[in-house]
Amino acid sequence: TTQPRPIYAMNITDVDDKIIQRSMEINDNNSTSSNKASLSNPLALARYYEMEFWQDMDSLNVLRPDIVCRVSEHVEQTIVPYIEMILKGGMAYVIPEDGDDSAQQQRGSVYFDVRAFEHVTEGRTKYGKLAPDVASSDFFSWDDDESNDNASTSDDDSNNNDEGESPSQLRQKRDSRDFCLWKYRTQSPPSPSSNLATNNTPPMIEPAIVSYSSPWGPGRPGWHVECSAMIQRLSMDFQSTHKFQLHAGGIDLKFPHHSNEIAQAEAFHEAMTIKDDDGQGRRHFEEWIPNWVHTGHLYVKGRKMSKSLKNFVTIREMLGISTNNNDKGGVETTDSHQNQNSAWSCPSDDFRLWCLGLSGSYRGPATYSKDRMDEARVIRTKWVKFLIEGQQCLDEWKTAENNGHDYYDTDDSASQQSTKVWGEDELQLFNQVTQSGMKCREALVGRCTTNTDGSTRGSFDLDGASFVKELTKLADLGLAYVQAASIHKPRPGEPLRFAVETFRRQLDLVGFTSYTVNAGISNTLEHASSSNADLLDEIAAFRSAIRSATLNGIRSKDTMAAAKEVLGLCDELRDDILPSLGVELVDGKVANGVDSNRAWRRCSPRDRIPKEDE
């Protein structure tokens, strides 16, 4: 049967402790500053950085999601009813505000009850499915160790189940593994004698704009419940066509965040089953989301990249978009990319190549460095060189055919005739390109093998290093064929065209931009507008230099010196400026062994030769 294409949904947390705290700091520090006044609103601050996030993703050619869910837009209609269902199922409880157990006991913060969850589900599931063994059962010792580590080394508290609760709330939790589903909003300033939060700061009064109505009083969702509730909403909205198959995130979210998501979802569905129970017994426990992907952290010089250590490089700095050079804790940025004059330079594609094939497995840590990025650049340059020179060769052959060399040339020289007969080199090129294409696919999606007894077994995972290795091998093979074609003629164009088109499809499949995918294609609009502008700039500069040298010669009456300077400028244009833009001047108007009416041809872009005073 025909299946709809997968859809990609992304949840955005635009309401949390850090955003609120940061907005309050901006409000305190910039009370009279008009340019940042709007960012003192937590939601405005979140929208500002969300906009920058999308811009950064676009600059890396990252596909945008099909669906975006903001927490702030789903609180009252989606998340609150979700929490209510878990409460009705007996797997959550309310910690009354200020410890009041009177008639107002339903006003306060709501917590997930891990012990009740395990009791209600009767062993058909368990808490902490993605957790280390000790964390799911002996949370007390694990949580203490992790909390101590986080206090000194981490930017966040994602590795424990505390969300800034007061000591009073922590004491009232029934189990250390319990976590907050709803955070009650403090209504009045804390008294000097009130309990301090875990970081020894008084509880803050949260802005009303991030306070939402609920049966337990005003407040906002806990961090863990957001995704579970919004995923449930999407599951219902798209149940006729789609079912969630994969959930992704960083390795630091594996526990407790993703483990808590699973527990909440299973509690919600169990509560729904209890509500609809017809007396025939509980249904078999269905897996919430069957597949999980967790990516490793990014490291610099052996340490995790983080804001607290100031050892980070922003995407904009890496791409040369930003020139703001703050203290980065000794991090080497890829400033060399900013000054590249190559017409086909593309730092975002270099970064993609590094992520895909030079950073190690996506599951483990990846170490970022300028050397590794330069290595990626060298590999991509070879890819681009093959595409440009391969396409140039095909275009020249096509031009020769269109000019009548096949049918109307009276010269009997074999060098001026084309052929469609495949020889050993053509067959070898075709077969090796086919094999490389199959290996590239296997590197991306894995493979399934059949055993002698008819059973099957598979290995399904991403192997980016093998993908890059096969493409590089294909580029080497293609370049060798192109170079041989310029010596031994005639050659059929179909095998080379097959290699070039296969190469472009593979690059496009894994998300490289048109700067790389369409290298060598003269009508690439996105690239043409940029490279044409560069070429016009160089022509204008060349004209200005020639004019200046000529006028100086006239004024000084030293025409010989002026002539030498003009000739030197012409040599620089031929040997340095035009090659950096992917253009090579051809002596004798011959390209790839075929007479051409053009005195130039495309070439692999080369870096500009630094001048002595640079």
Buried (B, 14 or more C-beta within 10 A) or exposed (E): EEEEEEEEBEBBBBBBBEBBBBBBEBBEEBEEEEEBBEBBBBBBBBBBBBEEEEEBBEBBBEEEBEEBBBBBBBBEEBBBEBBBBBBEBBBBBBBBBEEEEEEEBEBBBBBBBBEBBBEBBEEEBBBBBBBEEEBBBEBEEBBEEBBEEBEEEBEEBBBBBBBBBBEEBBEBBEBBBBBBBBBBBBEEEBEEEEBEBBEEEBBBBBBEBBBBEBEBBBBBBBBBBBBBBBBBBBBEEBEEEBEBEEBEBBBBBBBBBBBBBBBBBBBBBBBBEBEEEEEEEEEEBEEBBEEBEBBBBBBBEEBBBBEEBEBBBBBBBBBBBBEEEEEBBEBBBBEBBBEBBBBBBBBBBBBBBBBBBBBEBBEEBBBBBBEBBBBBBEBBBBBBBBBBBBBBBBBBBEBBBEBEBBEEBEEEEEEBBBEEEBEEBBEBBBEBBEEBBEBBBBBBEEEEEEEEEEEEEEEEEBBBBBBBBBBBBBBEBBBEBBEEBBEEBBBBBEBBBBBBEBBBEBBBEBBBBBBBBBBBBEEBEEBBEBBEEBBEEBEEEBEEBBEEBBEEBEEEEEEEEBEEBBEEBEEBBBEBBBBBBBBBBBEEEBBBBBBBEEEBBBBBBBBBEEEEEE
